[in-house]
């Protein structure tokens, strides 16, 4: 099980085509801040019907896109 599994499960049940989460919202879901390893783990997300569309370090958001 991936450490990002709770986030993937959360997104799996969303109905939107694009879903934006702030870093703090992601921390609330996971219980920890995302770190550089997120870039490696994000490929797992395709199994849940989403992909990472954009990561904005300036705005502190991640945009997920339904595939």
N, C-alpha and C positions, 0 to 999 in steps of 0.2 A: 504494500500500500504506500502510495506517495504521500509525502507530507502536505501536498497541496490537494489531496483528495476531497477534503471538506469544501474547498472552493469550487472544484469541478462539479461536485454533486449539487451545490447551490445553483450554479449556472445551468445545469442540466434541466432544471425545472422552471426556468424562466421562459416567458412567452415572447419576449422582444427579439427583433432581428439584430439589434445592436444594444449592448448593455454596457454602461459606464459605471465603474466602481472607483471610488477614491482609495488611496492607500490605507486610510483609516478604516474604511468599510471592509476592505480586505482583511485588515488586522483583526477586526471584530469577528469575522467569519472564521479565520484560521487560529487566532489566539497568538499570533506573532507577526512581525513585519516581514514583508517580502524582501528578499535579498537577491544577489546576483544569480543564485541558483535557479531563480524563477525562469530565467532565459532558457535553461536546459529542460526544465520540467514542463514548460508551456506546450510542448509537442504532444503531451498526454491528453490535452484538452480536446483534440479532434475526436477522440473516442466518445466524448460527451456532447458532440454536436456544435461545438464552438471553436473559434480560433482567436488568437490575440491579434487585433487589428492595429492597435497603437499603444505604446507605453510612453507617457509624458512625465518625465522627471520634474519638469518645471511646474506643471499643473498638479502633479502627484495623483495621476489617474491612470487607469488601464481601461482601454475600450476593447470589448469582446464582440465578435461578430458571429452570428449563427451561420453555419455552413450546411 
